[in-house]
């Protein structure tokens, strides 16, 4: 019973925040980024895919920041902060722009952080209740 409840909780948490595609017409992409102001979008072109932080529209391009920190840095120093500046030692954000004409798909994360936290608390409470009852 515990395993089933834990599995349901993990699936529910994973499904709370998923990448959802936005209809790829130039006008709707620009409107979406300007009106919804998402924290992050995933942009896919014929050649590459990027996750742009803090995206905005400048002319006919979507501009944002890409974290180009290396996997090795994240693996070794993932939560290390430099000095008193509270700057992540691995963060390496670089400005990047993508022409809207080149975008094949634009995706955004759906699922609010608050909803994910409440779902996690609910799943943990249910798991604890199921454990205590036996």
C-alpha positions in Angstrom: 0.0 0.0 0.0 2.8 2.4 0.9 4.6 1.8 -2.4 1.4 2.4 -4.4 0.7 5.7 -2.5 4.3 6.8 -3.0 4.2 6.0 -6.8 0.9 7.9 -7.2 2.5 10.9 -5.4 5.6 10.9 -7.6 3.5 10.7 -10.7 1.2 13.5 -9.5 4.2 15.7 -8.7 5.8 15.1 -12.1 2.6 15.8 -13.9 2.1 19.1 -12.1 4.8 20.9 -14.1 5.3 19.9 -17.7 6.4 21.6 -20.8 3.4 22.7 -22.9 3.8 23.8 -26.5 2.6 27.2 -27.6 1.1 27.6 -31.1 4.0 28.5 -33.4 2.8 31.6 -35.4 5.1 34.6 -35.1 2.4 36.9 -33.8 1.1 34.6 -31.1 4.6 33.7 -29.9 5.5 37.4 -29.5 2.1 38.1 -27.8 2.5 35.1 -25.5 6.0 36.1 -24.3 5.0 39.8 -23.9 1.6 39.1 -22.2 2.3 36.0 -20.1 5.9 36.9 -19.1 6.9 33.4 -18.4 10.1 32.8 -16.2 11.5 30.4 -18.7 10.7 29.0 -22.2 12.1 26.2 -24.2 12.8 27.2 -27.8 13.4 24.5 -30.5 14.7 25.3 -34.0 15.7 22.9 -36.8 19.3 22.8 -35.4 19.1 23.2 -31.6 17.1 23.6 -28.4 17.6 26.2 -25.6 15.9 27.1 -22.4 15.7 30.8 -22.2 15.4 32.4 -18.7 13.6 35.7 -18.5 12.5 35.8 -22.1 11.4 39.0 -23.9 10.7 40.1 -27.4 13.0 42.5 -29.3 12.0 43.1 -32.8 11.5 39.8 -34.5 13.5 37.8 -32.0 13.0 36.2 -28.6 15.8 37.2 -26.3 16.7 35.5 -23.0 19.5 34.1 -20.9 21.0 30.6 -21.3 22.8 28.9 -18.4 26.0 27.6 -20.0 27.5 26.2 -16.9 29.2 22.8 -17.5 27.8 19.5 -16.2 31.1 18.9 -14.4 30.8 22.1 -12.5 27.2 21.4 -11.5 28.2 17.8 -10.4 31.2 18.9 -8.3 30.1 22.4 -7.1 26.3 22.4 -7.5 25.4 24.2 -4.4 28.6 26.1 -3.7 28.2 29.9 -3.4 31.1 32.4 -3.9 31.9 34.7 -1.0 29.3 37.1 0.4 27.7 37.8 -3.0 25.5 34.7 -2.8 26.3 34.0 -6.4 26.2 30.4 -7.5 29.8 29.4 -8.4 28.5 27.5 -11.5 26.1 30.1 -12.9 27.2 31.3 -16.3 24.2 33.0 -17.9 24.8 34.3 -21.5 22.4 36.4 -23.5 21.0 34.6 -26.4 18.5 35.5 -29.1 16.4 33.4 -31.5 14.7 34.7 -34.6 10.9 33.9 -34.5 11.1 32.7 -38.1 13.5 29.9 -37.0 11.4 28.7 -34.1 9.8 25.3 -34.7 8.3 25.0 -31.2 8.1 27.2 -28.2 7.2 25.5 -24.9 6.5 26.9 -21.4 6.3 25.2 -18.0 2.8 24.7 -16.9 2.1 24.2 -13.2 2.5 26.8 -10.5 5.2 26.4 -7.9 2.6 26.9 -5.2 0.5 24.1 -6.5 3.6 21.8 -6.6 4.5 22.6 -3.0 0.9 22.0 -1.8 0.8 18.8 -3.8 4.0 17.6 -2.2 2.9 18.5 1.3 -0.4 16.6 0.6 1.4 13.5 -0.7 3.8 13.5 2.2 0.9 13.9 4.7 -0.9 11.0 3.1 2.2 8.9 3.1 2.7 9.6 6.8 -0.9 8.8 7.6 -0.7 5.5 5.8 2.5 4.7 7.6 1.1 5.6 11.1 -2.2 3.6 10.6 -0.4 0.3 10.4 
